[in-house]
Amino acid sequence: MFLQCEEQKLAASHDKWDENKEAQNLKEMELSGSGLGSSVIQKYWKAVLESYVDADIQLRRAAVQVVWLTLNQGLVTPGASIPTLIAMTTDPVDVIRNRIDILLKEIDSKYSGMVQSKAMQGVRLSYKLHLKLRMLQQEKFVRGFRFCDFHLNTLPNALPEKTHDGMAVLSGLYQSLRTNRQQRRSFLQSMVKLFSEEFSHDKPQLMEYIFIADNLAMFPYQMIDEPLYVMRQIDQNIAQTGQSLLVQYKLQLRMQESEDEDIVFLDENMMSRLSQLGQIETFHQLFLDSQVPSLLLYVRTFLMQLYGFNETKVAEYQPSEAAKVYEKAVTRRNIHMFKPITALEALNFPFEWGSFQHTAFLAEKICSFRKMLLSLDQVEEVEVSNTITAANDDYDEEEDGGEDSRGPIMEQMEH
């Protein structure tokens, strides 16, 4: 109410100034008029921003209204509000999303680099918002994508099944950053770095990793450089994180140098060894830890299928090349939505702790994890074409092919 009154006063003041503009000092009027409003809102600004992250729709609407009026009147600098604005662009209510999306773009154009500098804080805060919404809706998981705005979905809390119907909840943020190559790459690199062992401060839990992976998989990439850059960052991350976990597995399995890894990492042999060691808690924790690089592997394979890349073309990519080399449009295929089954199973574990089924499950997943890491080194023998993207002419055939159209990594992650 206070801000609305202030807005009305500003409008009346502007009309009065317009009538007597020859005799008025504009700078003095601005200073005298904005002082009270600015001092009042700054006192409550932090509380207003924090109040938005709530499952109550009425409270969120009220917070959005206050933030909108405050920033439009210029009563505070927008820096501290950027993470909250980013979270607002992911709101399930389209009126809130669209209103704040415009405001965020205006801030980005006026204050170059400000949005990018606060982007990761906004990503983390967006997850916290959707976690609270999930608790209200009694959903099992927090996912990072939704139906596209044009899709007439009538079911509450439903998720799209095909990529043409879905989009990342953080698409608005990505679209604000993607036009600037340096900012875009810095943002994508920071997203992937969250999955790294180097990131130890306020490390995400598995459900938040799934939320972030959903967005990486479903961002509205438009040029070849964008998904290829994500895959390059993933490869670099897994080369370190994945191999480190594999070393830990071998250590806990008490493997001898003379043992053949290919024999040890067979499902039945792994099952026998886990039963003998009896350290279910240790291996279950390693299994949970392995879901972090596994999610990145799943994103990598998903992007290859979605945009028609193959291993040779991914290997050919050089981020240091001139920008124009990779400024070619990509075409998204209509495939099944990103669904990291093993990670989702880990959150909703189906077996009794310490049971035979639990041990068998761990044995299978440990062996599959090693196979996925080895598969990264196996480059498919394909003819190198003159373009970076693969032709989409056989799209209909791939859709009809069902399971046969999936890559080896995807198949291993689903078993």
Secondary structure, DSSP 4 states (H G I P E B T S, - for coil): -HHHHHHHHHHHHHHHHHHSGGG--HHHHHHHHHHHHHHHHHHHHHHHHHHHSSS-HHHHHHHHHHHHHHHHTT-S-SGGGHHHHHHHTT-SSHHHHHHHHHHHHHHHHHSTTHHHHTHHHHHHHHHHHHHHHHHHHT-S---SEEE-TT----STT---SBGGGEEETTHHHHHHHTTSHHHHHHHHHHHHHTTSTT--TTPPPHHHHHHHHHHHHHS---BTHHHHHHHHHHHHHHHHHHHHHHHHHHHHTT--TTS-HHHHTSHHHHHHHHHHH--HHHHHHHHHHHHHHHHHHHHHHHHHHHHT--HHHHHH--TTS-GGGG--B------BPP--HHHHHHHT--S-TTSHHHHHHHHHHHHHHHHHHHHTT-----PPPSSSSPP-TTHHHHHHHGGGGS-HHHHHHT-
